[in-house]
């Protein structure tokens, strides 16, 4: 806001005349404002260095979340030698090749479609709703709090349990409904509205992430053993394989009461070494 206010003051216009949204704000409006300031080269270096750092941090979080999920899903196949590093390299190369589309002459429009439908809005909020419900009600807020105590040695405040179970799902749901009510077609700037094929491609991008939740749930429900009720109970209960947190927590049902044990930080060093060796072999 300070940069936009500076531009409006220098040009003698209202701030609404210089304000932009989307990538144009970072790559058009800000560089133009920096060029008007004293020592523009210094401010330009600081600004674009900040953009690079923000992009790298986001990349670290996104890739680590993906790699952790895949590694936990196939631990015996990936936790051998340099397989995890090679898989990470493969993912980075694939993402790099896909990202080359966004630096073509029409890449800015592709970026806007991807950003509008896939990286923000309904898909992100819907995934957040399901994740908060899974942690607070399916996995259980008490069990999740016990896991944190095992890893840190401290009990989370009771207010966090209320947030996991009630506040976070309610806020995400309200925001999701509000985004649907205020939804408008994608605008490509200068009054241009995205064509039908672009909007169709955008909704397919949204479904590519959101549809994985019901598809995987149906697949797990079909392949699980037992009756339908037993399958639901089995799929909604954590596996007792983790020796770090699950041995003392019953797995029949969700959100069970935590029974006090020695936290992970207070275990003998020999036992901690054995647990780490079991997780890495």
C-alpha positions in Angstrom: 0.0 0.0 0.0 2.9 2.4 0.7 4.3 1.8 -2.8 1.0 2.3 -4.5 0.4 5.5 -2.4 3.9 6.7 -3.5 3.0 6.1 -7.2 -0.3 7.9 -6.9 1.3 10.9 -5.2 4.1 11.1 -7.8 1.6 10.9 -10.7 -1.0 13.1 -9.1 -3.8 10.6 -9.5 -6.1 8.6 -7.2 -4.7 5.4 -5.8 -7.4 3.4 -7.6 -5.8 4.5 -10.9 -2.5 2.8 -10.2 -3.7 -0.2 -8.2 -3.5 -3.6 -10.0 -4.2 -7.1 -9.0 -2.6 -10.4 -9.9 1.0 -10.7 -11.2 0.8 -7.2 -12.7 1.1 -5.8 -9.2 4.4 -7.5 -8.5 6.0 -7.3 -12.0 4.6 -4.1 -13.4 3.4 -1.7 -10.7 6.1 -2.3 -8.1 9.1 -2.0 -10.6 7.5 1.2 -11.9 7.3 2.6 -8.4 10.8 1.5 -7.6 12.1 3.4 -10.6 10.7 6.6 -9.2 12.4 6.3 -5.8 15.9 7.5 -4.9 18.6 4.9 -5.5 16.2 2.8 -7.7 18.9 0.1 -8.4 19.2 -0.6 -4.6 15.4 -0.9 -4.1 15.0 -3.0 -7.3 17.7 -5.5 -6.0 16.0 -5.7 -2.6 12.5 -6.1 -4.1 13.4 -8.9 -6.5 15.6 -10.6 -4.0 12.5 -10.7 -1.7 10.4 -12.2 -4.5 13.1 -14.9 -5.1 13.2 -15.7 -1.4 9.4 -16.0 -1.1 9.3 -18.2 -4.2 12.0 -20.5 -2.8 10.4 -20.8 0.6 7.1 -21.7 -1.0 8.8 -24.3 -3.2 10.5 -25.8 -0.1 7.1 -26.2 1.7 5.3 -27.6 -1.3 7.9 -30.1 -2.3 8.5 -31.2 1.3 4.8 -31.8 1.9 4.6 -33.9 -1.3 7.8 -35.9 -0.6 6.8 -36.6 3.0 3.4 -37.9 1.9 5.0 -40.2 -0.8 7.7 -41.4 1.6 5.2 -42.3 4.3 3.1 -44.1 1.7 6.0 -46.2 0.4 8.7 -46.1 3.2 10.4 -49.3 2.3 10.8 -48.5 -1.3 12.0 -44.8 -1.0 14.0 -44.8 2.3 16.9 -46.7 0.7 20.1 -45.1 -0.4 19.6 -42.0 -2.4 16.1 -42.9 -3.7 14.4 -40.0 -1.9 16.9 -37.5 -3.3 16.5 -38.9 -6.8 12.7 -38.8 -6.6 12.9 -35.2 -5.4 15.1 -34.4 -8.4 12.6 -36.0 -10.7 9.8 -34.0 -9.2 11.8 -30.7 -9.6 12.6 -31.5 -13.2 9.0 -32.2 -14.1 7.8 -29.1 -12.3 10.4 -27.1 -14.2 9.4 -28.4 -17.5 5.7 -27.7 -16.8 6.6 -24.2 -15.6 8.3 -23.4 -18.9 4.8 -23.0 -20.4 4.3 -19.9 -18.2 7.3 -18.0 -19.7 6.1 -18.2 -23.2 4.5 -15.2 -24.9 1.1 -16.2 -23.7 2.3 -17.7 -20.5 0.9 -14.9 -18.3 -2.6 -15.9 -19.3 -1.8 -19.6 -18.4 -0.5 -18.4 -15.1 -3.6 -16.4 -14.4 -5.8 -19.4 -15.2 -3.7 -21.7 -12.9 -3.6 -19.1 -10.1 -7.4 -18.4 -10.3 -8.6 -22.0 -10.3 -5.9 -24.2 -8.8 -3.8 -22.3 -6.3 -6.5 -20.3 -4.6 -10.2 -20.0 -4.1 -12.6 -23.0 -3.8 -10.1 -25.8 -4.2 -7.8 -24.6 -1.4 -10.6 -23.9 1.0 -12.3 -27.2 0.3 -9.1 -29.1 1.0 -8.6 -27.1 4.2 -12.1 -28.0 5.3 -11.6 -31.7 4.8 -8.1 -31.6 6.5 -9.4 -29.8 9.6 -12.3 -32.2 9.9 -9.9 -35.2 9.5 -7.6 -33.9 12.2 -10.3 -32.7 14.6 -12.9 -35.5 14.3 -11.6 -38.5 12.4 -8.0 -38.7 13.7 -9.1 -37.0 16.9 -8.0 -33.8 18.6 -7.0 -35.7 21.7 -4.8 -38.1 19.8 -3.3 -35.3 17.8 -2.5 -33.4 21.0 -0.9 -36.5 22.4 1.3 -36.8 19.4 2.5 -33.3 19.8 3.2 -34.0 23.5 5.2 -37.1 22.5 7.3 -35.1 20.1 7.8 -31.8 22.1 7.2 -32.8 25.7 4.6 -30.2 26.2 0.8 -30.3 26.1 -0.8 -27.9 23.7 -3.2 -25.4 25.2 -6.9 -26.6 25.4 -7.8 -23.7 23.1 -6.0 -25.5 20.2 -8.3 -28.4 20.5 -11.3 -26.1 20.2 -9.7 -24.5 17.1 -9.0 -27.9 15.5 -12.6 -29.2 16.1 -14.8 -26.2 15.8 -13.2 -22.8 14.9 -11.0 -23.8 11.9 -13.7 -25.9 10.1 -16.3 -23.2 10.7 -14.1 -20.4 9.4 -13.0 -22.3 6.4 -16.6 -23.3 5.6 -17.9 -19.8 5.9 -15.1 -18.5 3.7 -15.7 -21.2 1.1 -19.4 -20.3 0.9 -18.6 -16.6 0.7 -16.2 -17.3 -2.2 -18.8 -19.2 -4.1 -21.4 -16.4 -3.6 -18.9 -13.7 -4.7 -17.5 -15.8 -7.5 -17.0 -14.0 -10.8 -15.6 -15.2 -14.2 -11.8 -15.0 -14.7 -10.7 -11.6 -16.0 -7.5 -11.4 -18.0 -7.1 -7.7 -17.6 -8.3 -4.6 -19.5 -11.9 -5.8 -19.4 -11.1 -9.2 -21.1 -13.0 -12.2 -19.8 -11.5 -15.6 -20.2 -13.1 -17.7 -23.0 -15.2 -20.8 -22.3 -12.3 -23.2 -23.0 -10.1 -21.4 -20.5 -12.7 -21.6 -17.8 -13.3 -25.2 -18.6 -9.6 -25.9 -18.3 -9.5 -24.1 -15.0 -12.3 -26.1 -13.5 -10.6 -29.3 -14.7 -7.5 -28.1 -12.8 -9.7 -27.6 -9.7 -11.2 -31.0 -10.0 -7.7 -32.6 -10.5 -6.9 -31.9 -6.8 -10.3 -31.9 -5.2 -11.5 -35.1 -6.9 -8.6 -37.1 -5.4 -10.3 -37.0 -2.0 -13.5 -39.0 -2.9 -11.7 -41.2 -5.5 -9.1 -42.4 -2.9 -11.7 -42.7 -0.2 -13.9 -44.9 -2.5 -10.9 -47.0 -3.5 -9.8 -47.5 0.1 -13.3 -48.4 1.1 -13.6 -51.0 -1.7 -10.3 -52.6 -1.1 -10.5 -52.7 2.8 -11.4 -56.1 4.4 -14.6 -56.8 6.4 -18.1 -55.5 6.3 -19.0 -51.9 5.4 -19.1 -50.8 9.1 -15.8 -52.5 9.8 -14.2 -50.8 6.8 -15.3 -47.4 8.0 -13.9 -48.1 11.4 -10.6 -49.5 10.0 -10.1 -46.5 7.7 -11.0 -43.9 10.4 -8.5 -45.4 12.8 -4.7 -44.7 12.7 -2.4 -47.6 12.2 -0.4 -48.8 15.3 2.9 -49.0 13.4 4.4 -45.8 14.6 6.5 -46.5 17.7 6.9 -42.8 18.4 3.4 -41.9 19.4 0.7 -44.6 18.8 1.6 -47.4 21.2 -0.2 -45.9 24.2 -3.2 -44.5 22.2 -6.1 -46.8 21.4 -7.0 -47.0 17.7 -10.6 -48.3 17.9 -12.5 -45.1 17.2 -11.7 -41.5 16.9 -11.0 -38.6 19.3 -10.3 -40.9 22.3 -9.0 -39.7 25.6 -5.3 -39.5 26.0 -3.7 -41.5 28.8 -0.5 -39.9 30.3 2.8 -41.5 29.4 6.4 -40.3 29.4 6.8 -37.9 26.5 9.2 -38.6 23.7 11.6 -35.9 25.0 11.9 -37.7 28.3 12.6 -41.2 27.0 16.1 -42.6 27.5 18.6 -41.7 24.8 19.2 -45.4 24.0 15.4 -45.9 23.3 15.4 -42.7 21.1 18.3 -44.1 19.1 16.5 -47.4 18.6 13.3 -45.7 17.5 15.1 -43.5 15.0 17.0 -46.6 13.6 13.7 -48.4 13.3 12.2 -45.5 11.3 15.2 -45.2 9.0 15.6 -49.0 8.2 
